[in-house]
Amino acid sequence: MARKPTLLGLLRKVHEDEDGALSLETILIIGAIVIPILIFLIKYGWPRIKELFDEGMTDLEGEADKAAEPPQ
């Protein structure tokens, strides 16, 4: 007859399992690298990106007005 796993035995098994630790460490390292990069991009890169987008939208609107005019 097989023994039923006890709660204490299951908790001990989960506590001793270190498979997820490497994944967690990897995620934390990636986060430590990515977060400062994102902060830099948002602080310094976003105004330039917004400026390029606004310029592109202005050009697109101007060309749309030209396209709507009948040919001469």
N, C-alpha and C positions, 0 to 999 in steps of 0.2 A: 504494500500500500504506500502510495507517494505522500510525502508530507506536504501539507498546505503551507504556502509561504506566509510568514507572519509580517505584520506591519513593521516591526523592528528589523526584520531581515531585509525587507524591501527598501527601507530607509538606508540601511547600511550599504546595500548594493548601489543605490543611487549616489550616495556620498562618496563611495570609492571609485565610481566611474569618472574618468578624467577625459573622455572623448570630447565633450563639449567645451572644455577649458581652452583648448587650442583655437577653436572657432571664435570663442569670446575674445581671446587675446588678439586675434587677427582683426576682428571688427573694431576693437578699441584702438589698435595701431592705425588702421585705415582712417578712422574717425579723427584721430589726432593729427593726421596729415591733411585730410580734406577740409576740415572746419576752418583752419586759418586761410587756406586757399580760397574758400568760398567767401569768407569775410573780406579778404583783399579784393576779390572780383566785384563784390557788391558795393564796396566803398569807393573803389577807384575806377572799375570797369563799367559799372552801370550807367554813369552819366554819358560816357562815350557811346555805349550801345543804344541808349535812349536817343542821343543826338543822331546817330546813323538811321535809326528807325524813323524818327520824325522827318529827316531829310528825304528818306525813301518814300514816305507817305506823301509829302509835298510834291515830289516829282511825279508820283503816280497820279495824284489828283490833277496836276497840270496836264499830263498826257491824256488823262480821261476827258478833260474839257476839249482838248484838240480833236480827240477821236469822235466826240459827239457832234462837232461842227460838220455841216454838209460840205462835200468837196466842191471846189470852185472850178 
